[in-house]
Amino acid sequence: MARRPQPLQLRMLNGRSEGRDSGGRPLEHGLDYERKPPRMPSWLSNGAKHCWKRTIPALAKQHIIKTADADALAAYCIAVDIMEQSARILATEGLTVHANGSIKPHPCISTLNSAMKNVRAYAIEFGLTPASETNVTGITTSQPNDNPFTGIITNNTPNQ
């Protein structure tokens, strides 16, 4: 399976220098979206709203979301809510149900599995999984460079 291309903003955050990706290649300029968090849709369920409130601030801090991401972020939050509800039901009712004189898997198992797949798919898109978060280093404030080899690379070697 081929690797999925990363969005431009994620490649910029993980790049070696301004306008370059982690491999040092120049980055093409994508669409110039304003990087600000979308407003939370009023129609989200309470559980999805809770997910939105804990997720969106972290993504906004990294400057990787835009207002146009509202629907995808809402879908992520809805999937998280469905996953949480299904898990709660299974925790209280058990993994099996009695139907027509036989024991069958609880219907929430397939709902939970489907929701987990959706959560994972959206989480990867926004850098929210352990593997995908390593691709997002974030924007940092300027800090002193403690690397003794920086001067050699930039041809600013001090006289010794």
PyMOL commands that set and color helices and strands:
alter all, ss='L'
color gray80, all
select helices_A, chain A and resi 8-13+46-61+67-93+108-125+130-133+150-153
alter helices_A, ss='H'
color red, helices_A
select strands_A, chain A and resi 96-99+102-105
alter strands_A, ss='S'
color yellow, strands_A
deselect
rebuild
show_as cartoon
